[in-house]
Amino acid sequence: NFTVEDRDRSRGIYFVRYVNPKELGDGRSWFGRTFGKSNDADKKAKLYRVVVQTRGDNQVAILVQDSEGKPENTTTGNQLLTTLDRQLIK
């Protein structure tokens, strides 16, 4: 659901493109989805920043920001954190 587009390791910032799976549903037929030129995922993908910060001894904070660096305190931001959490636990 997300792809790392770029990163700034020295600042702990990862620039990600995230597609919320709940927004992917469309009314196109199987033929239209298979052979159509437009990619629905590309249209609905949004850019975010995932910021990893050290907070004291053995503590790390992971923050999600919008593409401009403002806190992303929306449902989508929380879903992105949940997706990351699931990947880290594996």
PDB file of N, CA, C and O in Angstrom, chain B, residues numbered from 101:
ATOM      1  N   ASN B 101       0.803  -1.204   0.000  1.00  0.00           N
ATOM      2  CA  ASN B 101       0.000   0.000   0.000  1.00  0.00           C
ATOM      3  C   ASN B 101       0.841   1.261   0.000  1.00  0.00           C
ATOM      4  O   ASN B 101       0.342   2.341  -0.319  1.00  0.00           O
ATOM      5  N   PHE B 102       2.121   1.136   0.357  1.00  0.00           N
ATOM      6  CA  PHE B 102       2.965   2.320   0.311  1.00  0.00           C
ATOM      7  C   PHE B 102       4.310   1.978  -0.301  1.00  0.00           C
ATOM      8  O   PHE B 102       4.781   0.842  -0.244  1.00  0.00           O
ATOM      9  N   THR B 103       4.909   3.000  -0.888  1.00  0.00           N
ATOM     10  CA  THR B 103       6.202   2.865  -1.536  1.00  0.00           C
ATOM     11  C   THR B 103       7.085   4.005  -1.069  1.00  0.00           C
ATOM     12  O   THR B 103       6.654   5.157  -1.034  1.00  0.00           O
ATOM     13  N   VAL B 104       8.322   3.688  -0.708  1.00  0.00           N
ATOM     14  CA  VAL B 104       9.272   4.734  -0.336  1.00  0.00           C
ATOM     15  C   VAL B 104       9.780   5.364  -1.625  1.00  0.00           C
ATOM     16  O   VAL B 104      10.414   4.704  -2.448  1.00  0.00           O
ATOM     17  N   GLU B 105       9.495   6.644  -1.786  1.00  0.00           N
ATOM     18  CA  GLU B 105       9.905   7.375  -2.986  1.00  0.00           C
ATOM     19  C   GLU B 105      11.308   7.958  -2.834  1.00  0.00           C
ATOM     20  O   GLU B 105      12.077   8.005  -3.795  1.00  0.00           O
ATOM     21  N   ASP B 106      11.631   8.396  -1.630  1.00  0.00           N
ATOM     22  CA  ASP B 106      12.920   9.037  -1.368  1.00  0.00           C
ATOM     23  C   ASP B 106      13.142   9.023   0.135  1.00  0.00           C
ATOM     24  O   ASP B 106      12.219   8.732   0.897  1.00  0.00           O
ATOM     25  N   ARG B 107      14.348   9.333   0.564  1.00  0.00           N
ATOM     26  CA  ARG B 107      14.625   9.393   1.999  1.00  0.00           C
ATOM     27  C   ARG B 107      15.776  10.348   2.275  1.00  0.00           C
ATOM     28  O   ARG B 107      16.651  10.567   1.438  1.00  0.00           O
ATOM     29  N   ASP B 108      15.743  10.899   3.462  1.00  0.00           N
ATOM     30  CA  ASP B 108      16.816  11.741   3.970  1.00  0.00           C
ATOM     31  C   ASP B 108      17.230  11.113   5.293  1.00  0.00           C
ATOM     32  O   ASP B 108      16.722  11.485   6.351  1.00  0.00           O
ATOM     33  N   ARG B 109      18.142  10.171   5.229  1.00  0.00           N
ATOM     34  CA  ARG B 109      18.514   9.397   6.418  1.00  0.00           C
ATOM     35  C   ARG B 109      19.099  10.256   7.524  1.00  0.00           C
ATOM     36  O   ARG B 109      18.884   9.976   8.704  1.00  0.00           O
ATOM     37  N   SER B 110      19.830  11.290   7.165  1.00  0.00           N
ATOM     38  CA  SER B 110      20.446  12.131   8.197  1.00  0.00           C
ATOM     39  C   SER B 110      19.394  12.826   9.056  1.00  0.00           C
ATOM     40  O   SER B 110      19.643  13.117  10.226  1.00  0.00           O
ATOM     41  N   ARG B 111      18.224  13.094   8.484  1.00  0.00           N
ATOM     42  CA  ARG B 111      17.133  13.741   9.224  1.00  0.00           C
ATOM     43  C   ARG B 111      16.051  12.750   9.645  1.00  0.00           C
ATOM     44  O   ARG B 111      15.103  13.127  10.334  1.00  0.00           O
ATOM     45  N   GLY B 112      16.183  11.486   9.238  1.00  0.00           N
ATOM     46  CA  GLY B 112      15.204  10.471   9.601  1.00  0.00           C
ATOM     47  C   GLY B 112      13.867  10.642   8.911  1.00  0.00           C
ATOM     48  O   GLY B 112      12.827  10.317   9.485  1.00  0.00           O
ATOM     49  N   ILE B 113      13.879  11.150   7.680  1.00  0.00           N
ATOM     50  CA  ILE B 113      12.634  11.389   6.950  1.00  0.00           C
ATOM     51  C   ILE B 113      12.553  10.447   5.747  1.00  0.00           C
ATOM     52  O   ILE B 113      13.489  10.334   4.955  1.00  0.00           O
ATOM     53  N   TYR B 114      11.412   9.779   5.638  1.00  0.00           N
ATOM     54  CA  TYR B 114      11.126   8.908   4.501  1.00  0.00           C
ATOM     55  C   TYR B 114       9.927   9.492   3.767  1.00  0.00           C
ATOM     56  O   TYR B 114       8.881   9.745   4.366  1.00  0.00           O
ATOM     57  N   PHE B 115      10.086   9.699   2.487  1.00  0.00           N
ATOM     58  CA  PHE B 115       9.017  10.245   1.659  1.00  0.00           C
ATOM     59  C   PHE B 115       8.302   9.059   1.023  1.00  0.00           C
ATOM     60  O   PHE B 115       8.895   8.324   0.233  1.00  0.00           O
ATOM     61  N   VAL B 116       7.035   8.873   1.364  1.00  0.00           N
ATOM     62  CA  VAL B 116       6.308   7.695   0.904  1.00  0.00           C
ATOM     63  C   VAL B 116       5.074   8.086   0.101  1.00  0.00           C
ATOM     64  O   VAL B 116       4.475   9.142   0.307  1.00  0.00           O
ATOM     65  N   ARG B 117       4.721   7.208  -0.807  1.00  0.00           N
ATOM     66  CA  ARG B 117       3.484   7.328  -1.579  1.00  0.00           C
ATOM     67  C   ARG B 117       2.572   6.247  -1.031  1.00  0.00           C
ATOM     68  O   ARG B 117       2.922   5.067  -1.047  1.00  0.00           O
ATOM     69  N   TYR B 118       1.415   6.641  -0.550  1.00  0.00           N
ATOM     70  CA  TYR B 118       0.501   5.709   0.109  1.00  0.00           C
ATOM     71  C   TYR B 118      -0.845   5.690  -0.595  1.00  0.00           C
ATOM     72  O   TYR B 118      -1.405   6.737  -0.923  1.00  0.00           O
ATOM     73  N   VAL B 119      -1.354   4.492  -0.822  1.00  0.00           N
ATOM     74  CA  VAL B 119      -2.678   4.310  -1.398  1.00  0.00           C
ATOM     75  C   VAL B 119      -3.538   3.638  -0.345  1.00  0.00           C
ATOM     76  O   VAL B 119      -3.248   2.523   0.088  1.00  0.00           O
ATOM     77  N   ASN B 120      -4.586   4.313   0.060  1.00  0.00           N
ATOM     78  CA  ASN B 120      -5.518   3.750   1.022  1.00  0.00           C
ATOM     79  C   ASN B 120      -6.370   2.711   0.298  1.00  0.00           C
ATOM     80  O   ASN B 120      -7.103   3.062  -0.627  1.00  0.00           O
ATOM     81  N   PRO B 121      -6.290   1.429   0.698  1.00  0.00           N
ATOM     82  CA  PRO B 121      -7.040   0.399  -0.017  1.00  0.00           C
ATOM     83  C   PRO B 121      -8.547   0.631  -0.009  1.00  0.00           C
ATOM     84  O   PRO B 121      -9.247   0.150  -0.900  1.00  0.00           O
ATOM     85  N   LYS B 122      -9.053   1.355   0.976  1.00  0.00           N
ATOM     86  CA  LYS B 122     -10.488   1.622   1.047  1.00  0.00           C
ATOM     87  C   LYS B 122     -10.941   2.593  -0.041  1.00  0.00           C
ATOM     88  O   LYS B 122     -12.132   2.671  -0.343  1.00  0.00           O
ATOM     89  N   GLU B 123     -10.000   3.334  -0.633  1.00  0.00           N
ATOM     90  CA  GLU B 123     -10.339   4.309  -1.670  1.00  0.00           C
ATOM     91  C   GLU B 123     -10.182   3.750  -3.081  1.00  0.00           C
ATOM     92  O   GLU B 123     -10.445   4.457  -4.054  1.00  0.00           O
ATOM     93  N   LEU B 124      -9.758   2.495  -3.208  1.00  0.00           N
ATOM     94  CA  LEU B 124      -9.465   1.949  -4.531  1.00  0.00           C
ATOM     95  C   LEU B 124     -10.681   1.453  -5.291  1.00  0.00           C
ATOM     96  O   LEU B 124     -10.617   1.332  -6.515  1.00  0.00           O
ATOM     97  N   GLY B 125     -11.757   1.170  -4.636  1.00  0.00           N
ATOM     98  CA  GLY B 125     -12.916   0.620  -5.327  1.00  0.00           C
ATOM     99  C   GLY B 125     -13.411   1.540  -6.424  1.00  0.00           C
ATOM    100  O   GLY B 125     -13.604   2.735  -6.201  1.00  0.00           O
ATOM    101  N   ASP B 126     -13.614   0.993  -7.592  1.00  0.00           N
ATOM    102  CA  ASP B 126     -14.180   1.773  -8.688  1.00  0.00           C
ATOM    103  C   ASP B 126     -15.220   0.923  -9.407  1.00  0.00           C
ATOM    104  O   ASP B 126     -15.317  -0.281  -9.172  1.00  0.00           O
ATOM    105  N   GLY B 127     -15.970   1.531 -10.252  1.00  0.00           N
ATOM    106  CA  GLY B 127     -17.049   0.843 -10.931  1.00  0.00           C
ATOM    107  C   GLY B 127     -16.667   0.266 -12.284  1.00  0.00           C
ATOM    108  O   GLY B 127     -17.540  -0.147 -13.048  1.00  0.00           O
ATOM    109  N   ARG B 128     -15.379   0.233 -12.591  1.00  0.00           N
ATOM    110  CA  ARG B 128     -14.983  -0.268 -13.901  1.00  0.00           C
ATOM    111  C   ARG B 128     -15.117  -1.787 -13.962  1.00  0.00           C
ATOM    112  O   ARG B 128     -15.014  -2.477 -12.948  1.00  0.00           O
ATOM    113  N   SER B 129     -15.343  -2.280 -15.148  1.00  0.00           N
ATOM    114  CA  SER B 129     -15.453  -3.722 -15.363  1.00  0.00           C
ATOM    115  C   SER B 129     -14.070  -4.363 -15.299  1.00  0.00           C
ATOM    116  O   SER B 129     -13.050  -3.674 -15.273  1.00  0.00           O
ATOM    117  N   TRP B 130     -14.056  -5.691 -15.274  1.00  0.00           N
ATOM    118  CA  TRP B 130     -12.786  -6.415 -15.287  1.00  0.00           C
ATOM    119  C   TRP B 130     -11.969  -6.014 -16.510  1.00  0.00           C
ATOM    120  O   TRP B 130     -10.765  -5.780 -16.400  1.00  0.00           O
ATOM    121  N   PHE B 131     -12.613  -5.934 -17.677  1.00  0.00           N
ATOM    122  CA  PHE B 131     -11.923  -5.559 -18.908  1.00  0.00           C
ATOM    123  C   PHE B 131     -11.324  -4.162 -18.783  1.00  0.00           C
ATOM    124  O   PHE B 131     -10.178  -3.937 -19.172  1.00  0.00           O
ATOM    125  N   GLY B 132     -12.094  -3.231 -18.245  1.00  0.00           N
ATOM    126  CA  GLY B 132     -11.616  -1.860 -18.079  1.00  0.00           C
ATOM    127  C   GLY B 132     -10.447  -1.770 -17.112  1.00  0.00           C
ATOM    128  O   GLY B 132      -9.504  -1.013 -17.338  1.00  0.00           O
ATOM    129  N   ARG B 133     -10.512  -2.551 -16.027  1.00  0.00           N
ATOM    130  CA  ARG B 133      -9.409  -2.543 -15.053  1.00  0.00           C
ATOM    131  C   ARG B 133      -8.161  -3.178 -15.642  1.00  0.00           C
ATOM    132  O   ARG B 133      -7.045  -2.722 -15.392  1.00  0.00           O
ATOM    133  N   THR B 134      -8.355  -4.242 -16.433  1.00  0.00           N
ATOM    134  CA  THR B 134      -7.220  -4.972 -16.982  1.00  0.00           C
ATOM    135  C   THR B 134      -6.554  -4.230 -18.134  1.00  0.00           C
ATOM    136  O   THR B 134      -5.326  -4.171 -18.204  1.00  0.00           O
ATOM    137  N   PHE B 135      -7.342  -3.672 -19.027  1.00  0.00           N
ATOM    138  CA  PHE B 135      -6.788  -3.073 -20.234  1.00  0.00           C
ATOM    139  C   PHE B 135      -6.890  -1.553 -20.281  1.00  0.00           C
ATOM    140  O   PHE B 135      -6.432  -0.934 -21.241  1.00  0.00           O
ATOM    141  N   GLY B 136      -7.476  -0.955 -19.273  1.00  0.00           N
ATOM    142  CA  GLY B 136      -7.605   0.500 -19.245  1.00  0.00           C
ATOM    143  C   GLY B 136      -6.261   1.178 -19.068  1.00  0.00           C
ATOM    144  O   GLY B 136      -5.337   0.607 -18.488  1.00  0.00           O
ATOM    145  N   LYS B 137      -6.158   2.393 -19.568  1.00  0.00           N
ATOM    146  CA  LYS B 137      -4.894   3.117 -19.504  1.00  0.00           C
ATOM    147  C   LYS B 137      -4.657   3.796 -18.167  1.00  0.00           C
ATOM    148  O   LYS B 137      -3.512   3.920 -17.733  1.00  0.00           O
ATOM    149  N   SER B 138      -5.716   4.236 -17.509  1.00  0.00           N
ATOM    150  CA  SER B 138      -5.508   4.965 -16.260  1.00  0.00           C
ATOM    151  C   SER B 138      -5.342   3.990 -15.107  1.00  0.00           C
ATOM    152  O   SER B 138      -6.019   2.964 -15.040  1.00  0.00           O
ATOM    153  N   ASN B 139      -4.445   4.321 -14.213  1.00  0.00           N
ATOM    154  CA  ASN B 139      -4.192   3.506 -13.037  1.00  0.00           C
ATOM    155  C   ASN B 139      -4.863   4.179 -11.849  1.00  0.00           C
ATOM    156  O   ASN B 139      -4.447   5.257 -11.423  1.00  0.00           O
ATOM    157  N   ASP B 140      -5.886   3.553 -11.324  1.00  0.00           N
ATOM    158  CA  ASP B 140      -6.651   4.129 -10.223  1.00  0.00           C
ATOM    159  C   ASP B 140      -5.767   4.365  -9.000  1.00  0.00           C
ATOM    160  O   ASP B 140      -5.947   5.351  -8.286  1.00  0.00           O
ATOM    161  N   ALA B 141      -4.818   3.468  -8.758  1.00  0.00           N
ATOM    162  CA  ALA B 141      -3.937   3.619  -7.600  1.00  0.00           C
ATOM    163  C   ALA B 141      -3.096   4.888  -7.718  1.00  0.00           C
ATOM    164  O   ALA B 141      -2.890   5.588  -6.727  1.00  0.00           O
ATOM    165  N   ASP B 142      -2.611   5.187  -8.919  1.00  0.00           N
ATOM    166  CA  ASP B 142      -1.817   6.402  -9.106  1.00  0.00           C
ATOM    167  C   ASP B 142      -2.642   7.653  -8.852  1.00  0.00           C
ATOM    168  O   ASP B 142      -2.132   8.634  -8.311  1.00  0.00           O
ATOM    169  N   LYS B 143      -3.917   7.628  -9.239  1.00  0.00           N
ATOM    170  CA  LYS B 143      -4.775   8.787  -9.034  1.00  0.00           C
ATOM    171  C   LYS B 143      -5.034   9.035  -7.552  1.00  0.00           C
ATOM    172  O   LYS B 143      -5.112  10.186  -7.120  1.00  0.00           O
ATOM    173  N   LYS B 144      -5.167   7.971  -6.775  1.00  0.00           N
ATOM    174  CA  LYS B 144      -5.533   8.098  -5.377  1.00  0.00           C
ATOM    175  C   LYS B 144      -4.324   8.132  -4.443  1.00  0.00           C
ATOM    176  O   LYS B 144      -4.485   8.367  -3.246  1.00  0.00           O
ATOM    177  N   ALA B 145      -3.135   7.904  -4.959  1.00  0.00           N
ATOM    178  CA  ALA B 145      -1.931   7.912  -4.136  1.00  0.00           C
ATOM    179  C   ALA B 145      -1.640   9.322  -3.645  1.00  0.00           C
ATOM    180  O   ALA B 145      -1.781  10.298  -4.382  1.00  0.00           O
ATOM    181  N   LYS B 146      -1.235   9.405  -2.392  1.00  0.00           N
ATOM    182  CA  LYS B 146      -0.876  10.690  -1.807  1.00  0.00           C
ATOM    183  C   LYS B 146       0.523  10.575  -1.223  1.00  0.00           C
ATOM    184  O   LYS B 146       0.956   9.500  -0.807  1.00  0.00           O
ATOM    185  N   LEU B 147       1.216  11.698  -1.200  1.00  0.00           N
ATOM    186  CA  LEU B 147       2.567  11.718  -0.671  1.00  0.00           C
ATOM    187  C   LEU B 147       2.559  12.123   0.794  1.00  0.00           C
ATOM    188  O   LEU B 147       1.859  13.051   1.197  1.00  0.00           O
ATOM    189  N   TYR B 148       3.347  11.411   1.574  1.00  0.00           N
ATOM    190  CA  TYR B 148       3.469  11.676   3.004  1.00  0.00           C
ATOM    191  C   TYR B 148       4.932  11.613   3.392  1.00  0.00           C
ATOM    192  O   TYR B 148       5.775  11.112   2.648  1.00  0.00           O
ATOM    193  N   ARG B 149       5.210  12.131   4.570  1.00  0.00           N
ATOM    194  CA  ARG B 149       6.535  12.013   5.169  1.00  0.00           C
ATOM    195  C   ARG B 149       6.398  11.158   6.416  1.00  0.00           C
ATOM    196  O   ARG B 149       5.528  11.402   7.252  1.00  0.00           O
ATOM    197  N   VAL B 150       7.251  10.163   6.539  1.00  0.00           N
ATOM    198  CA  VAL B 150       7.330   9.376   7.763  1.00  0.00           C
ATOM    199  C   VAL B 150       8.628   9.799   8.436  1.00  0.00           C
ATOM    200  O   VAL B 150       9.714   9.627   7.882  1.00  0.00           O
ATOM    201  N   VAL B 151       8.503  10.353   9.635  1.00  0.00           N
ATOM    202  CA  VAL B 151       9.649  10.904  10.345  1.00  0.00           C
ATOM    203  C   VAL B 151       9.971  10.006  11.536  1.00  0.00           C
ATOM    204  O   VAL B 151       9.106   9.719  12.363  1.00  0.00           O
ATOM    205  N   VAL B 152      11.226   9.568  11.614  1.00  0.00           N
ATOM    206  CA  VAL B 152      11.687   8.733  12.718  1.00  0.00           C
ATOM    207  C   VAL B 152      12.579   9.598  13.600  1.00  0.00           C
ATOM    208  O   VAL B 152      13.599  10.120  13.149  1.00  0.00           O
ATOM    209  N   GLN B 153      12.179   9.744  14.875  1.00  0.00           N
ATOM    210  CA  GLN B 153      12.921  10.597  15.807  1.00  0.00           C
ATOM    211  C   GLN B 153      13.350   9.795  17.031  1.00  0.00           C
ATOM    212  O   GLN B 153      12.598   8.964  17.540  1.00  0.00           O
ATOM    213  N   THR B 154      14.570  10.056  17.496  1.00  0.00           N
ATOM    214  CA  THR B 154      15.046   9.457  18.743  1.00  0.00           C
ATOM    215  C   THR B 154      14.522  10.281  19.900  1.00  0.00           C
ATOM    216  O   THR B 154      14.618  11.508  19.901  1.00  0.00           O
ATOM    217  N   ARG B 155      13.960   9.586  20.895  1.00  0.00           N
ATOM    218  CA  ARG B 155      13.400  10.255  22.071  1.00  0.00           C
ATOM    219  C   ARG B 155      13.977   9.625  23.332  1.00  0.00           C
ATOM    220  O   ARG B 155      13.325   8.797  23.967  1.00  0.00           O
ATOM    221  N   GLY B 156      15.165  10.003  23.687  1.00  0.00           N
ATOM    222  CA  GLY B 156      15.765   9.468  24.906  1.00  0.00           C
ATOM    223  C   GLY B 156      16.361   8.091  24.687  1.00  0.00           C
ATOM    224  O   GLY B 156      16.534   7.631  23.558  1.00  0.00           O
ATOM    225  N   ASP B 157      16.667   7.448  25.806  1.00  0.00           N
ATOM    226  CA  ASP B 157      17.313   6.138  25.762  1.00  0.00           C
ATOM    227  C   ASP B 157      16.354   5.074  25.240  1.00  0.00           C
ATOM    228  O   ASP B 157      15.288   4.851  25.813  1.00  0.00           O
ATOM    229  N   ASN B 158      16.739   4.430  24.161  1.00  0.00           N
ATOM    230  CA  ASN B 158      16.000   3.307  23.589  1.00  0.00           C
ATOM    231  C   ASN B 158      14.550   3.620  23.237  1.00  0.00           C
ATOM    232  O   ASN B 158      13.705   2.725  23.270  1.00  0.00           O
ATOM    233  N   GLN B 159      14.249   4.854  22.905  1.00  0.00           N
ATOM    234  CA  GLN B 159      12.894   5.221  22.502  1.00  0.00           C
ATOM    235  C   GLN B 159      12.934   5.915  21.146  1.00  0.00           C
ATOM    236  O   GLN B 159      13.802   6.742  20.865  1.00  0.00           O
ATOM    237  N   VAL B 160      11.976   5.553  20.332  1.00  0.00           N
ATOM    238  CA  VAL B 160      11.866   6.138  18.998  1.00  0.00           C
ATOM    239  C   VAL B 160      10.414   6.542  18.775  1.00  0.00           C
ATOM    240  O   VAL B 160       9.495   5.816  19.157  1.00  0.00           O
ATOM    241  N   ALA B 161      10.212   7.691  18.163  1.00  0.00           N
ATOM    242  CA  ALA B 161       8.869   8.141  17.785  1.00  0.00           C
ATOM    243  C   ALA B 161       8.782   8.128  16.264  1.00  0.00           C
ATOM    244  O   ALA B 161       9.707   8.552  15.572  1.00  0.00           O
ATOM    245  N   ILE B 162       7.662   7.638  15.759  1.00  0.00           N
ATOM    246  CA  ILE B 162       7.413   7.648  14.322  1.00  0.00           C
ATOM    247  C   ILE B 162       6.207   8.542  14.081  1.00  0.00           C
ATOM    248  O   ILE B 162       5.120   8.297  14.604  1.00  0.00           O
ATOM    249  N   LEU B 163       6.417   9.582  13.281  1.00  0.00           N
ATOM    250  CA  LEU B 163       5.375  10.564  12.998  1.00  0.00           C
ATOM    251  C   LEU B 163       5.022  10.526  11.520  1.00  0.00           C
ATOM    252  O   LEU B 163       5.880  10.272  10.674  1.00  0.00           O
ATOM    253  N   VAL B 164       3.764  10.778  11.217  1.00  0.00           N
ATOM    254  CA  VAL B 164       3.334  10.891   9.825  1.00  0.00           C
ATOM    255  C   VAL B 164       2.966  12.342   9.576  1.00  0.00           C
ATOM    256  O   VAL B 164       2.208  12.953  10.330  1.00  0.00           O
ATOM    257  N   GLN B 165       3.523  12.878   8.494  1.00  0.00           N
ATOM    258  CA  GLN B 165       3.254  14.260   8.106  1.00  0.00           C
ATOM    259  C   GLN B 165       2.720  14.278   6.680  1.00  0.00           C
ATOM    260  O   GLN B 165       2.942  13.342   5.912  1.00  0.00           O
ATOM    261  N   ASP B 166       2.016  15.352   6.335  1.00  0.00           N
ATOM    262  CA  ASP B 166       1.575  15.492   4.948  1.00  0.00           C
ATOM    263  C   ASP B 166       2.778  15.878   4.094  1.00  0.00           C
ATOM    264  O   ASP B 166       3.892  15.984   4.605  1.00  0.00           O
ATOM    265  N   SER B 167       2.565  16.085   2.823  1.00  0.00           N
ATOM    266  CA  SER B 167       3.674  16.373   1.909  1.00  0.00           C
ATOM    267  C   SER B 167       4.375  17.689   2.207  1.00  0.00           C
ATOM    268  O   SER B 167       5.492  17.915   1.742  1.00  0.00           O
ATOM    269  N   GLU B 168       3.725  18.569   2.985  1.00  0.00           N
ATOM    270  CA  GLU B 168       4.324  19.859   3.339  1.00  0.00           C
ATOM    271  C   GLU B 168       4.985  19.846   4.715  1.00  0.00           C
ATOM    272  O   GLU B 168       5.531  20.861   5.146  1.00  0.00           O
ATOM    273  N   GLY B 169       4.942  18.707   5.409  1.00  0.00           N
ATOM    274  CA  GLY B 169       5.584  18.608   6.710  1.00  0.00           C
ATOM    275  C   GLY B 169       4.685  18.920   7.891  1.00  0.00           C
ATOM    276  O   GLY B 169       5.168  19.053   9.016  1.00  0.00           O
ATOM    277  N   LYS B 170       3.385  19.040   7.654  1.00  0.00           N
ATOM    278  CA  LYS B 170       2.439  19.299   8.746  1.00  0.00           C
ATOM    279  C   LYS B 170       1.941  17.964   9.294  1.00  0.00           C
ATOM    280  O   LYS B 170       1.830  17.000   8.536  1.00  0.00           O
ATOM    281  N   PRO B 171       1.636  17.881  10.599  1.00  0.00           N
ATOM    282  CA  PRO B 171       1.156  16.618  11.183  1.00  0.00           C
ATOM    283  C   PRO B 171      -0.073  16.087  10.446  1.00  0.00           C
ATOM    284  O   PRO B 171      -1.003  16.833  10.138  1.00  0.00           O
ATOM    285  N   GLU B 172      -0.055  14.808  10.176  1.00  0.00           N
ATOM    286  CA  GLU B 172      -1.171  14.142   9.485  1.00  0.00           C
ATOM    287  C   GLU B 172      -1.960  13.348  10.526  1.00  0.00           C
ATOM    288  O   GLU B 172      -1.718  12.159  10.733  1.00  0.00           O
ATOM    289  N   ASN B 173      -2.903  14.023  11.173  1.00  0.00           N
ATOM    290  CA  ASN B 173      -3.684  13.424  12.251  1.00  0.00           C
ATOM    291  C   ASN B 173      -5.040  12.936  11.759  1.00  0.00           C
ATOM    292  O   ASN B 173      -6.050  13.091  12.445  1.00  0.00           O
ATOM    293  N   THR B 174      -5.056  12.354  10.582  1.00  0.00           N
ATOM    294  CA  THR B 174      -6.301  11.882   9.990  1.00  0.00           C
ATOM    295  C   THR B 174      -6.377  10.364  10.085  1.00  0.00           C
ATOM    296  O   THR B 174      -5.436   9.705  10.528  1.00  0.00           O
ATOM    297  N   THR B 175      -7.496   9.831   9.667  1.00  0.00           N
ATOM    298  CA  THR B 175      -7.662   8.380   9.627  1.00  0.00           C
ATOM    299  C   THR B 175      -6.607   7.747   8.728  1.00  0.00           C
ATOM    300  O   THR B 175      -6.062   6.693   9.055  1.00  0.00           O
ATOM    301  N   THR B 176      -6.322   8.382   7.607  1.00  0.00           N
ATOM    302  CA  THR B 176      -5.316   7.851   6.688  1.00  0.00           C
ATOM    303  C   THR B 176      -3.939   7.829   7.334  1.00  0.00           C
ATOM    304  O   THR B 176      -3.191   6.867   7.160  1.00  0.00           O
ATOM    305  N   GLY B 177      -3.592   8.876   8.078  1.00  0.00           N
ATOM    306  CA  GLY B 177      -2.321   8.892   8.797  1.00  0.00           C
ATOM    307  C   GLY B 177      -2.223   7.748   9.785  1.00  0.00           C
ATOM    308  O   GLY B 177      -1.179   7.107   9.904  1.00  0.00           O
ATOM    309  N   ASN B 178      -3.313   7.491  10.495  1.00  0.00           N
ATOM    310  CA  ASN B 178      -3.339   6.374  11.442  1.00  0.00           C
ATOM    311  C   ASN B 178      -3.250   5.033  10.728  1.00  0.00           C
ATOM    312  O   ASN B 178      -2.603   4.111  11.225  1.00  0.00           O
ATOM    313  N   GLN B 179      -3.888   4.913   9.572  1.00  0.00           N
ATOM    314  CA  GLN B 179      -3.803   3.675   8.802  1.00  0.00           C
ATOM    315  C   GLN B 179      -2.380   3.433   8.311  1.00  0.00           C
ATOM    316  O   GLN B 179      -1.916   2.293   8.281  1.00  0.00           O
ATOM    317  N   LEU B 180      -1.699   4.489   7.933  1.00  0.00           N
ATOM    318  CA  LEU B 180      -0.310   4.359   7.502  1.00  0.00           C
ATOM    319  C   LEU B 180       0.554   3.872   8.655  1.00  0.00           C
ATOM    320  O   LEU B 180       1.394   2.991   8.470  1.00  0.00           O
ATOM    321  N   LEU B 181       0.358   4.437   9.848  1.00  0.00           N
ATOM    322  CA  LEU B 181       1.107   3.978  11.023  1.00  0.00           C
ATOM    323  C   LEU B 181       0.796   2.520  11.349  1.00  0.00           C
ATOM    324  O   LEU B 181       1.695   1.754  11.699  1.00  0.00           O
ATOM    325  N   THR B 182      -0.462   2.139  11.237  1.00  0.00           N
ATOM    326  CA  THR B 182      -0.851   0.751  11.497  1.00  0.00           C
ATOM    327  C   THR B 182      -0.192  -0.192  10.500  1.00  0.00           C
ATOM    328  O   THR B 182       0.278  -1.265  10.875  1.00  0.00           O
ATOM    329  N   THR B 183      -0.157   0.203   9.235  1.00  0.00           N
ATOM    330  CA  THR B 183       0.495  -0.607   8.206  1.00  0.00           C
ATOM    331  C   THR B 183       1.978  -0.758   8.500  1.00  0.00           C
ATOM    332  O   THR B 183       2.523  -1.854   8.378  1.00  0.00           O
ATOM    333  N   LEU B 184       2.634   0.323   8.883  1.00  0.00           N
ATOM    334  CA  LEU B 184       4.051   0.261   9.241  1.00  0.00           C
ATOM    335  C   LEU B 184       4.267  -0.645  10.444  1.00  0.00           C
ATOM    336  O   LEU B 184       5.203  -1.445  10.461  1.00  0.00           O
ATOM    337  N   ASP B 185       3.411  -0.526  11.443  1.00  0.00           N
ATOM    338  CA  ASP B 185       3.520  -1.343  12.648  1.00  0.00           C
ATOM    339  C   ASP B 185       3.428  -2.827  12.299  1.00  0.00           C
ATOM    340  O   ASP B 185       4.210  -3.632  12.806  1.00  0.00           O
ATOM    341  N   ARG B 186       2.494  -3.186  11.451  1.00  0.00           N
ATOM    342  CA  ARG B 186       2.344  -4.591  11.043  1.00  0.00           C
ATOM    343  C   ARG B 186       3.581  -5.092  10.318  1.00  0.00           C
ATOM    344  O   ARG B 186       3.994  -6.236  10.506  1.00  0.00           O
ATOM    345  N   GLN B 187       4.177  -4.238   9.486  1.00  0.00           N
ATOM    346  CA  GLN B 187       5.378  -4.636   8.756  1.00  0.00           C
ATOM    347  C   GLN B 187       6.577  -4.798   9.690  1.00  0.00           C
ATOM    348  O   GLN B 187       7.411  -5.679   9.482  1.00  0.00           O
ATOM    349  N   LEU B 188       6.663  -3.958  10.708  1.00  0.00           N
ATOM    350  CA  LEU B 188       7.788  -4.029  11.643  1.00  0.00           C
ATOM    351  C   LEU B 188       7.697  -5.246  12.553  1.00  0.00           C
ATOM    352  O   LEU B 188       8.721  -5.778  12.981  1.00  0.00           O
ATOM    353  N   ILE B 189       6.484  -5.688  12.852  1.00  0.00           N
ATOM    354  CA  ILE B 189       6.298  -6.830  13.739  1.00  0.00           C
ATOM    355  C   ILE B 189       6.674  -8.132  13.048  1.00  0.00           C
ATOM    356  O   ILE B 189       7.111  -9.070  13.714  1.00  0.00           O
ATOM    357  N   LYS B 190       6.518  -8.213  11.742  1.00  0.00           N
ATOM    358  CA  LYS B 190       6.812  -9.454  11.000  1.00  0.00           C
ATOM    359  C   LYS B 190       8.231  -9.898  11.180  1.00  0.00           C
ATOM    360  O   LYS B 190       8.633 -10.919  10.623  1.00  0.00           O
TER     361      LYS B 190
END
